[in-house]
Amino acid sequence: FGHPRDAVRAGVAYVPGDRNGEGLLGVRSILENLQIPSWGRYGALLNTGRARADATSVGQELRLVMPSLDAPVSALSGGNAQKVVLGKWLLRKPRVLLLDDPTKGVDVGAKGEFYKLLDDLRASGAAILLYSSDDDELIGLCNRVLVLHDGLVRAELAGDDLTRANLVGASLGTTRIEN
């Protein structure tokens, strides 16, 4: 892609690991943050009825706990802020979702909700590429894991090979498994 806009138009979405630094505009409202990838769809005015209805719908789908759509996104808990980062892409119905450590710093309850959303996206046909520092998350969510060590693929783990021991061994460079 020549520009991030091209990736968005092609249905590629990115959920960064640093939600506050890269995923959200903290001084802006929850509504505005949910609309960022879709600004062109709603015209010049952000607070149109359609945009508000879409944001309300995705907020309900995500079980977003918030004072109102007009509240600053910085007022949300970590888990709810991460839901906004994912929610803005759900409005675009992505074909490919790139996730960079998406549940880092998120409480256990919010993680479970997040995992359910990822399962629903996968069931709808979206491709999901996940980077995670959480072995349990990789084992629980992924069909296949590629482990890099010193910039090289050291292991491709799937099925019965996708275990914590193999993940750790491959991460340390002591195990090399290819399917």
N, C-alpha and C positions, 0 to 999 in steps of 0.2 A: 504494500500500500504506500502511496506517495505521501499521504497525509492521514492523521487520525480520523478526519471526517470521512475519508474513503472506507476505512475499516468499519465505522459505525454504519454507513450506508449499506455495507455488505453483510451486516448482521453480526459483527464481532463486538463483543462487550468485554470490558476489563474492570475487574474489581481489585484495586491495589491493596497491598498489605498495610500501608500507612493511610488509613481512612481520613484522618484529619488533615494530613499534609497533601495528599494527592486525590482523595475521593470525594471530599466535601468542601463547600465554601462556607466556613463556619459563621461568617457574619450574615449570611443569607438565610432566608426562611427554609423550612422543611419543604414547602411547596416548590420554591425556586430550585432547590437541590434535586428534587425528584424530576424536574422538567429539563435540566441541563442538556441531556443528549437529544431531547425532542423539541428544542426551542423553535426550529424551523417549522414544525408541524402546527404550532399554535399561533403563528403570526408574531407581530411585533409586541403585542401585549402578553405578558406572562400569566396574568391572573384571569384568563378567560374561563367561562363556565366549563368548557370541555376539559381544559387542563386541570381544573379543580376537581371535576368528577373523576378523571383518570387517576389523579393523585389520591383521592379518597378511596377509590376502589383498590389500588395497590396497597395502600396503608392498611385496609381491612384484611386483604389477603395475607399480608406479612404480620398481622397482629401488632402493628406499630403502636407503642404506647407513647402518646404525645399530648401536650396541652391543646394544640391546634396546628393546622397546616401552616399558619402564619407565624408560629413561634420560630425563633432562631434554631437552626439545626444543632448549634453548640450546646443547647439546653438538654439534649438527649443523652441517655446512658450509652455506653459503648456498644452494647448489643443492638439498641434501637438505631444508633447512628449507622451501624453496619447494615442494618435492614434498609436504610435510606439509600446507601451506596448500591446495594443489590436492586432495590426497588426502581431506581431510575433506569436501570437496564431492563427490568421486566416490562416496563412500559414500551420498550422497543422490540420486545419479543425476539431476543437474540438467537441466532443459529449456532454461534460459537461463543462460549463464555470462558474467559481466561481469569483465573482466580489466584491471587498471590497471598498465601497464608490468611485466608478470609476470616478465620475464627480466632485469630490471635487477640488476646485481651477481651474475649467475649465470654460471658458467664455460661455455665453448663446448660441452663434452660434455653437460652438464645441459640446455643450451638445446635441443640436438637431441632429447633424450628428451622434453622438454616439448612441442616442436613435434609430435612423433609422437602424444603423448597428445591434443593439441588436434585433430589430424586424425582420430583415432579417435572423439573426442566428436562432432565435426561429422558424421562418417559415421553415427553412431548417431542422428542427428536433432537434436542439441542446437544451439541458436542461440548463437553466440559474438560478443560485442561486445568489441572490443579497443582499448584506448588504448595506444600505444607511442611512445616517443621514438626508436626504432630504425627507420630507413627500410627497411632490408633485411628486418626482421621484418614490417613492414606489407606490403611487396611480396610476400614469400614466403607469408604466411599468409592474406591477405585477398582476398576476391572483390571488395570495394568499400571505398573509403576516403573518408570525409568529412573535409575539412581545414577547421579553424576558424581564423579570424584576426580579432582584435578582437571575439570573441563571435559572429561570423557565419560561416555556411558559405560558404567561398570557392571550394571545389572539391569535386566528386564525381568521384572517379577510379575507373575500372574498366577491365578489359581492357587494350588497348594504351596507354591514357592513364595507367595506373598505373605511372609511372616515377619514379625518384629526382628527375630534373629537374623534373617537374611537382609532386611533393610539396614540394620545396624552394621552388619559385616560388610555389605556393599558400600555403605557410606564411609566406612573407615578404610576401604580399599583392601580388605582382607578376604572378601568373597566376591566371586565373579560368576553370575548366573545368567544364562541366555536361554530364552524359550524359543 
